[in-house]
Amino acid sequence: MTGLTDLGVAAIRDGVAKGTFTAVEVAAAFNVNVAAASALNAFIVTTPELAVEAAKATDARRAAGQPLGKLGGVPIGMKDLFATKGVQTTAASHILEGFVPEYESTVSQNLWDAGAGMLGKLNLDQFAMGSSNETSYFGNVISPWRRSDGGNAALAPGGSSGGSSTAVAARLAPAATGTDTGGSIRQPAAFTGISGIKPTYGRCSRWGIVAFASSLDQAGPMARDVRDCAIMLEAMAGFDPKDATSLDLLVPAWEAGLSGDLTGKKVGVPAEYRIDGMDADVAASWDQGIAWLKDAGAEIVEISLPHTKYALPAYYIIAPAEASSNLARYDGVRYGLRDLPDGAGLQDMYAATRAAGFGAEVKRRILIGTYVLSAGFYDAYYTQAQKVRTLIAQDFKNAFTLCDVILAPTAPTAAFGLGEKSDDPLAMYLNDVFAVPASLAGLPAMSVPAGLNREGLPLGLQIIGRAFDEQGVLNAGLAIESRAQFSARPERWW
């Protein structure tokens, strides 16, 4: 059956439930697309047999008249940061190559329990550290998009969830999991013309997710549209006693609550996000988004987030500090790579294993993190950054006395070429300038596609909401989506 891979989560779920097509037919169609797209390097490991196995179970439940689950018949891609029992989990790092967990992450187990099947493990920036998916030990992911001016330069799919964004945009999967530490769901979603939401910190369990920065990491869905993100998030979220930061709250019915009518709502526009030298297409897209939300019934209000300019420096102190602590466990003793030179002692093994196993960007962040946590510098850097984080959270709290959601660009530019920023870490870090503040404050934030720039590349708009108000974020995203009518897709070249 043709056209199945053009369907999203809701259409597949409903079609399987009605018997319009079988879950096995869906899984087979996506498996064909995955196998034909190796040039994109979106997957580290493919698991076609697991997708078919889950599909057969769904078809059997339907034949028996049993409930199919929220994601019955939907095959998805799993970012290779989530532990998957019996399937290699690497965090895109050589130091974990060959590691096969004996357990399942809580988020992935929730998805399997909801009826989803796994197409494979998706590529990412190593240990989720990066904004272009160029730091993976398994090679960079290539965006399915190309500039419309005829240039054939390979483009970055965003990061760290670049494999997820490419898989969804290229119709290799109807949806995928991502993780967002400082924008790693939202920025790649914007770069590839899809939707993605980072929920409130604690909505989705971190248990079984390879840690980068524990106070910032949060799982979330990436999909073709807002409704599909809502469906995925309902399945992923929930309280988990194995995660001390998990929110003990009921999971709302986000899909049922979707409404693009924003009558009576106020949308804040932060003055500090209008940075000097802002890309003209990004600025125009933001203005268009404001007009769309007005049309949806919202009142637009100017707000101030005065400590925004300190967010990126604070993030790049806090996140590496936590990474230097989390990554200390990779020592060559318990699991993963072990490099033991002849005659080497324990310290030599540690050094050799980490030198061989970690990539350059991971090493850079470990060094930064260790430095800011060291004696004599802890108070000067780490303590000060945590104080700034508190001020940023207070800025958002003050702003939400004036508005219900905040509208801003997702990223300062459209997708850039692979290699264009890889030799300039500061330029690469600036890709997160609009995404990091919401992460530091632990707030829900979403990117939705808003149109194309003059080079024919997607641009995203970001909606930030109050803590626990994913519904408000999704509804504002739906209001934009219904007016943007974004239907562009990359022309197949792979």
Summary of the structure (lengths in Angstrom):
residues: 494
radius of gyration: 21.4
end to end distance: 21.9
largest distance: 72.3
contacts: 1946
relative contact order: 0.14
helix: 41%
strand: 14%
